[in-house]
Amino acid sequence: MIRAKGASSMGKLFYIALGWGAVALGLLGVVLPVLPTTPFLLVAAFAFGKSSPRARAWLIDHAHFGPAIADWEERGAISRRAKTLAVSMMSLVFVASLVMGAPWGVLAAQALLMGAGAAFVLTRPD
């Protein structure tokens, strides 16, 4: 198969941009309680694995973010603290939507999607 010149560099650029964008969203998740941090950092680790070994090493070796990524990559595990925080935030968002009078269709969609998300999180190993 013949590739257009620069196709692999475009792919690498895409993954680098995806990785840094995911890091930015993950950092926002540190201060915004509704935005998750860890899923974005997992996306960043994946993207950096495709594009930048140096950025991936920085992320994996990071004192705060590295252990969660390593736990996920090695065992598919989510810490008990992260599980508690994730399910608590999902519950808080649902209750806030209920209190603010969100339409029943929105509440049903939230209950279904966040329920599935909570079930996934809670069934991962600690």
BATI-933413 format. One record per atom (N, C-alpha, C): residue in one letter; x, y, z. Coordinates in steps of 0.02 Angstrom, whole numbers, plus 50000, padded with zeros to 5 digits. Example, Ala and Ser with C-alpha at 12.3 -4.5 7.8 and 13.67 -1.06 7.14 Angstrom:
<vexmis>
A506604971650390/A506154977550390/A506604983550390/S506424988850354/S506844994750357/S506455000250394/
</vexmis>
This chain:
<vexmis>
M500424994150000/M500005000050000/M500445006250000/I500275010949959/I500655017149955/I500295022449996/R500665025750040/R500385031050080/R500595037750052/A500145042450060/A500305049250041/A500855051850086/K501315055650057/K501855058450097/K501565062750154/G501815061550215/G501575065450271/G500975062550307/A500705056950281/A500105054050312/A500255051750384/S500845048750395/S500995046450463/S501125052350509/S501415057650483/S501535063550525/S500875066950542/M500375066650497/M499715069350512/M499385065250567/G499465058650564/G499185054350616/G499515055750683/K500175056650681/K500535058150743/K500305064850771/L500225069750729/L499995076250750/L499295075850780/F498865071850749/F498185070850775/F498215068050846/Y498625062750856/Y498655059550922/Y498985064150975/I499465068050955/I499755072851002/I499235078051022/A498865080650974/A498345085550989/A497795082451033/L497605076351016/L497105072751057/L497365071851128/G497995069851135/G498285068751201/G498295075051243/W498535080551215/W498575086751254/W497885089651267/G497425088751220/G496745090951232/G496425087051290/A496555080451291/A496305076251346/A496625078151412/V497275079751412/V497605082051473/V497275088451498/A497145093051452/A496825099451471/A496135098251503/L495745093851472/L495085092251501/L495155088751568/G495645084351573/G495765080951637/G495955085851692/L496375090851675/L496565095951723/L495965100151743/L495525101551696/L494905105151713/L494485100951762/G494495094451751/G494115089851794/G494365089851866/V494985091951877/V495255092351945/V494875097651984/V494695103151951/V494365108651987/V493615108951975/L493355105751924/L492635105751911/L492355098951931/P491925098851982/P491695092552009/P491275088251961/V490985091251909/V490565087451864/V490975084151808/L491565086651795/L491975084151741/L492465078951767/P492465072951740/P492925067851765/P493645069151743/T494105066851783/T494815067851767/T495115061551735/T495025055951768/T495375049851748/T495225047451677/P494595047451654/P494485045151585/P494865049251533/F494905055851545/F495285060051498/F496025058351500/L496285056951559/L496995055151564/L497135048351533/L496655043851536/L496735037351502/L496755038351426/V496335042751401/V496345044451329/V497015047551311/A497265052051354/A497915055151342/A498465050051340/A498465045351387/A498985040151389/A498965035951325/F498365034251302/F498295030551239/F498565034551180/A498345040851176/A498555045051120/A499305046251120/F499595047451178/F500315048451182/F500685042051165/G500385036351180/G500685029951162/G500755029151087/K500305032451050/K500315032250977/K500755037650946/S500955042650987/S501275048450956/S501895051050991/S501915050651058/S502455053951093/S502675050051155/P503185045851149/P503415042151207/P503625046751265/R503885052551249/R504105057251301/R503495059951341/A502955061851306/A502365064251340/A502035058651379/R502035052651351/R501745046951388/R502135045451451/A502795045751447/A503205044551506/A503075049851559/W502995056151538/W502835061551585/W502185060051621/L501685057851584/L501025056551613/L501045050451659/I501375045151638/I501405039051678/I501815040151741/D502335044351737/D502765045751795/D502495051251840/H501945054351820/H501665059851860/H501435057251928/A501615060851980/A501475058652049/A500725057752062/H500305061952034/H499585061652048/H499205057551996/F499385058051933/F499005054851880/F499265047851863/G499905046751871/G500205040551851/G499925034251883/P499825034251949/P499565028151981/P498885025851954/A498435030451942/A497775028551917/A497835025551847/I498265028451806/I498365025751738/I498675018851741/A499185018051784/A499515011551790/A499015006251816/D498605007951865/D498105003251891/D497635001051836/W497415005751795/W496955004051742/W497284999751689/E497895001651668/E498224997851615/E498434990851637/E498624990151700/E498844983651725/E498274978951744/R497754981751776/R497234977351803/R496524979551787/G496434984951749/G495764987551737/G495444989951801/A495854992351848/A495624994051915/A495505001551922/I495005003151965/I494855010051984/I494875010252060/S495225015052088/S495295015352161/S494615016352194/R494565014152255/R493945014952293/R493765022352300/R494255026452312/R494145033752317/R493855036552252/A494135034552196/A493895036952131/A493185034452117/K493045028252136/K492375025552128/K491865029552169/T492045030852231/T491595034552276/T491475041552248/L491995044752226/L491935051552199/L491505051552136/A491625046752091/A491265046552028/A490515045352040/V490345040552080/V489645038952092/V489305044652131/S489675047752177/S489395053452215/S489245059252168/M489695060652123/M489585066252076/M489005064752029/M488945058552006/M488385056751963/M487725057752001/S487715055552063/S487115056252104/S486955063652116/L487465067552130/L487365074752142/L487085078152080/V487335076552022/V487085079551960/V486355077551949/F486195071251962/F485505069051953/F485035072752001/V485235073152064/V484815076652114/V484745084052096/A485285087152074/A485255094252053/A484775095051995/S484795090551947/S484335090851890/S483615090051913/L483505085651960/L482835084451987/L482585090752023/V483015093652065/V482825099652102/V482685105552056/M483075106152002/M482995111651955/M482405110551908/G482075104951914/G481475103651873/G481615101751801/A482145097951790/A482295095651722/A481715091351696/P481585091551632/P481045087551603/P481155080051617/W480605076351620/W480655069251635/W481075065451585/G481055067451522/G481465064151471/G482215064951486/V482405070851508/V483105072151526/V483295068051587/L482845067951636/L482985064051697/L483045056551681/A482615054151637/A482635047051617/A483305045551582/A483505050051536/A484145048951501/A484725049151550/Q484715053951596/Q485245054351646/Q485265047951688/A484675045851711/A484655039851753/A484935033851716/L484745033051653/L484975027351613/L485735027751601/L485965033451577/L486675034051559/L487125034151621/M486935038051671/M487355038251731/M487305031751770/G486735028551767/G486675021951798/G487135016951766/A487165017051700/A487635012651664/A488355014351681/G488505020851683/G489185022951701/G489365020851772/A488905021651818/A489035019651888/A489125012151893/A488705008451857/A488775001051858/A489454998951832/F489685002151778/F490345000551751/F490885002051802/V490865007951831/V491385010051879/V491385005351940/L490805003851965/L490764999752026/L490954992452016/T490924990151954/T491104983051942/T491844982151924/R492224987551921/R492944986851909/R493284984951975/P493844981351970/P494214979752032/P494484986052066/D494594985552132/D494884991152170/D495634991352161/
</vexmis>
